[in-house]
Amino acid sequence: MTSVQETAAQEFLSGMRIAASGVTVVTANGEGATVSAMNSVSSDPPSLLVCLYKGTRTESAIDRKRGFCVNILGESHSAIARVFAGMQQAEERFPKDQWISSPVTGSPLLKDAVASFDCEVDQRIDYATHTIFIGQVRHSQVRDHAPLIYSNCNFHGLGKLPANTT
Ligand SMILES: Cc1cc2nc3c(=O)[nH]c(=O)nc-3n(C[C@H](O)[C@H](O)[C@H](O)COP(=O)(O)O)c2cc1C
């Protein structure tokens, strides 16, 4: 990388660090990783994408299984996010009272997640350092509680804005 490219990369990382995102744990075949690079693609068919570093255990597991489950974390799940990011150790990463198998792909599903989407891989895109998986959603489970947010290297709750009076 030239110094101009390095500066551009640093500026990009600074900007992305401040951007706020939801936090998910993407699971497949007994593996799991904390992932913020998740987005919807379409509702026809219901589909979403996740971006995973090449060479992570979860990326390999998705390739083997051709399926994965996206678990959107709630405000009370920051410890789970740390465990699946490798920032915190846990005796058991998938305790049986918190996790079950998803109905279609058999991937770990967090019972208390804000929402879980059980997906079959429809497309796999190889891009630089990452693999982008587009999954067709075969089963969704939704609970009504506040999501966990990640911004500026910290976890946050969803602070409410004052009511708009204009
Ligand atoms: C808030 C947060 C968001 C993350 N988002 C991603 C992501 O979108 N894609 C990714 O590949 N890794 C992401 N990571 C890093 C992975 O969680 C980390 O590399 C993990 O240890 C991979 O685990 P594995 O090798 O067991 O699959 C994120 C980490 C944190 C703390």
The ligand as a MOL file (V3000), in Angstrom:
LIG
                    3D

  0  0  0     0  0            999 V3000
M  V30 BEGIN CTAB
M  V30 COUNTS 31 33 0 0 0
M  V30 BEGIN ATOM
M  V30 1 C -18.9820 -4.8860 17.2510 0
M  V30 2 C -18.2210 -5.8620 16.3860 0
M  V30 3 C -18.6010 -6.0500 15.0730 0
M  V30 4 C -17.9290 -6.9590 14.2540 0
M  V30 5 N -18.3570 -7.1100 12.9690 0
M  V30 6 C -17.7370 -8.0140 12.1760 0
M  V30 7 C -18.2040 -8.2100 10.8450 0
M  V30 8 O -19.1430 -7.5500 10.3920 0
M  V30 9 N -17.5860 -9.1690 10.1020 0
M  V30 10 C -16.5370 -9.9030 10.5790 0
M  V30 11 O -16.0120 -10.7530 9.8540 0
M  V30 12 N -16.0740 -9.7210 11.8360 0
M  V30 13 C -16.6500 -8.8050 12.6480 0
M  V30 14 N -16.1910 -8.6230 13.9210 0
M  V30 15 C -15.0400 -9.4170 14.3850 0
M  V30 16 C -15.4420 -10.8790 14.7130 0
M  V30 17 O -16.4790 -10.8980 15.6870 0
M  V30 18 C -14.2170 -11.6590 15.2440 0
M  V30 19 O -13.2280 -11.6770 14.2260 0
M  V30 20 C -14.5410 -13.0630 15.6930 0
M  V30 21 O -13.5410 -13.4400 16.6230 0
M  V30 22 C -14.5510 -14.1310 14.5940 0
M  V30 23 O -14.8170 -15.3710 15.2260 0
M  V30 24 P -14.6130 -16.8120 14.5060 0
M  V30 25 O -13.1930 -16.8880 13.9780 0
M  V30 26 O -14.8590 -17.7850 15.6350 0
M  V30 27 O -15.6220 -16.9540 13.4200 0
M  V30 28 C -16.8270 -7.7070 14.7550 0
M  V30 29 C -16.4240 -7.4960 16.0880 0
M  V30 30 C -17.1040 -6.5720 16.8900 0
M  V30 31 C -16.6690 -6.3560 18.3280 0
M  V30 END ATOM
M  V30 BEGIN BOND
M  V30 1 1 1 2
M  V30 2 1 2 3
M  V30 3 2 2 30
M  V30 4 2 3 4
M  V30 5 1 4 5
M  V30 6 1 4 28
M  V30 7 2 5 6
M  V30 8 1 6 7
M  V30 9 1 6 13
M  V30 10 2 7 8
M  V30 11 1 7 9
M  V30 12 1 9 10
M  V30 13 2 10 11
M  V30 14 1 10 12
M  V30 15 2 12 13
M  V30 16 1 13 14
M  V30 17 1 14 15
M  V30 18 1 14 28
M  V30 19 1 15 16
M  V30 20 1 16 17
M  V30 21 1 16 18
M  V30 22 1 18 19
M  V30 23 1 18 20
M  V30 24 1 20 21
M  V30 25 1 20 22
M  V30 26 1 22 23
M  V30 27 1 23 24
M  V30 28 2 24 25
M  V30 29 1 24 26
M  V30 30 1 24 27
M  V30 31 2 28 29
M  V30 32 1 29 30
M  V30 33 1 30 31
M  V30 END BOND
M  V30 END CTAB
M  END
